[in-house]
């Protein structure tokens, strides 16, 4: 069975869910009142692709500076549901194309991870997993995205990339666990989604280690 087929199959099983989200949740500062009462449907795309045979990467983006809650943060491509979208899968596909010029297909959609509510902005985010069958040739929308960040799947197993830092949020200091990927702080909802996805990969590795190892174990996240 291929890695693509294995991920598709594993996403049909009970998901790791909130237990793995909690591992990357920032410690709440009781003085920080940033809870939005909104419930805005949104979608992100977790894209896997193979730049070399038996070597697989995921794609993250560094958002630009803007007047909003997620300014300058690392995230997956995606955004809020629009009236032109018939489904949230289409939202993820449309937003990915608008932000980084990658034209995903619904046939490349493998399944969903556990939705996350982002309290500070009111977004209800559903992560959709795709296996992209072409080489990544991004056309970055510089109004929304500063640059792409790529990381191999095997590198995500390195526990040394999980760290803790203190961040300033609306004038208050919070303690936040994060993934150190290419010297970027990957925290918040993105890190929670990533933590659940890594557990999916670990389940697959236990069943068939060769699907993920294949000789490419260099940590290229650092």
Residue pairs with C-beta under 8 A, 6 or more apart in sequence:
1 9
1 208
1 211
2 211
3 48
3 56
3 131
3 204
3 211
3 212
4 48
4 110
4 131
6 204
6 207
6 208
6 211
7 48
7 110
7 111
7 129
7 131
7 200
7 201
7 204
8 110
8 111
8 131
10 200
10 203
10 204
11 110
11 111
11 112
11 113
11 129
11 200
12 111
13 203
15 113
15 114
15 196
15 200
16 114
16 196
16 199
16 200
17 114
17 196
18 114
20 192
20 195
20 196
20 198
20 199
21 114
21 116
21 192
21 195
21 196
23 177
23 195
24 177
24 178
24 179
24 187
24 191
24 192
24 194
24 195
25 177
25 192
26 167
26 174
26 175
26 176
26 177
26 187
26 188
27 174
27 175
27 176
28 174
29 169
29 172
29 173
29 174
31 172
32 169
32 170
32 172
32 174
34 119
34 120
34 169
34 170
35 119
35 120
36 119
36 120
36 121
36 122
37 122
38 121
38 122
38 123
39 117
39 122
39 124
40 80
40 81
40 121
40 122
40 123
40 124
41 80
41 81
41 88
41 91
41 123
41 124
41 126
42 78
42 79
42 80
42 81
42 88
42 91
42 123
42 124
42 125
42 126
43 78
43 79
43 81
43 88
43 89
43 91
43 92
43 95
43 125
43 126
43 127
43 128
44 75
44 76
44 77
44 78
44 92
44 95
44 125
44 126
44 127
44 128
44 193
45 76
45 77
45 78
45 92
45 93
45 95
45 96
45 104
45 127
45 128
45 130
46 58
46 76
46 113
46 127
46 128
46 129
46 130
46 193
46 197
47 58
47 59
47 76
47 77
47 96
47 102
47 104
47 130
47 132
48 56
48 57
48 58
48 129
48 130
48 131
48 132
48 153
49 56
49 57
49 59
49 131
49 132
49 133
49 134
49 135
49 136
50 56
50 57
51 57
51 135
51 136
52 216
54 214
54 215
54 216
55 152
55 214
55 216
56 152
56 153
56 212
57 150
57 151
57 152
57 153
58 150
58 151
58 153
58 156
59 76
59 77
59 100
59 102
59 136
59 148
59 149
59 150
60 74
60 75
60 76
60 148
60 149
60 150
60 151
60 181
60 184
60 186
60 190
61 74
61 75
61 76
61 77
61 99
61 100
61 145
61 146
61 147
61 148
61 149
62 72
62 73
62 74
62 145
62 146
62 147
62 148
62 149
62 184
63 70
63 71
63 72
63 73
63 74
63 75
63 144
63 145
63 146
64 71
64 72
64 142
64 143
64 144
64 145
64 146
65 71
65 72
68 121
69 118
69 120
69 121
70 121
73 187
73 188
73 190
74 149
74 181
74 184
74 185
74 186
74 187
74 190
75 189
75 190
76 127
76 190
76 193
77 92
77 95
77 96
77 99
77 100
77 102
77 145
78 91
78 92
78 95
78 96
78 99
78 125
79 91
79 95
79 98
79 99
80 91
80 123
81 88
81 91
82 91
82 94
84 94
85 91
85 94
88 126
88 128
89 106
89 109
89 128
90 106
92 104
92 126
92 128
92 130
93 103
93 104
93 105
93 106
96 102
96 104
97 103
97 104
98 141
98 144
99 140
99 141
99 144
99 145
100 138
100 139
100 140
100 141
100 145
100 148
101 137
101 138
101 139
101 140
101 141
102 132
102 136
102 137
102 138
104 130
104 132
108 130
108 131
108 132
108 133
109 128
109 129
109 130
110 129
110 130
110 131
111 128
111 129
112 126
112 127
112 128
112 129
113 126
113 127
113 128
113 129
113 193
113 196
113 197
113 200
114 127
114 196
115 124
115 125
115 126
115 127
116 124
116 125
116 127
116 189
116 192
116 193
117 123
117 124
117 125
118 124
118 125
118 188
118 189
120 169
125 189
125 193
127 193
127 197
129 197
136 148
136 150
138 148
140 146
140 147
140 148
149 181
149 182
149 184
150 220
151 181
151 182
151 220
151 221
152 216
152 218
152 219
152 220
152 221
153 201
153 212
154 212
154 213
154 216
154 217
154 219
155 161
155 218
155 219
155 220
155 221
155 222
156 179
156 194
156 198
156 201
156 221
157 198
157 201
157 202
157 205
157 212
158 219
158 221
161 179
161 180
161 181
161 219
161 221
161 222
162 177
162 178
162 179
162 180
163 177
163 178
163 179
163 180
164 175
164 176
164 177
164 178
165 175
165 176
165 178
165 185
165 187
166 173
166 174
166 175
166 176
167 173
167 174
167 176
167 185
167 187
168 174
176 187
176 188
177 187
177 191
178 185
178 186
178 187
178 191
179 186
179 187
179 191
179 194
179 221
180 186
180 221
180 222
181 221
182 221
182 222
183 222
186 194
201 212
204 211
204 212
205 211
205 212
205 213
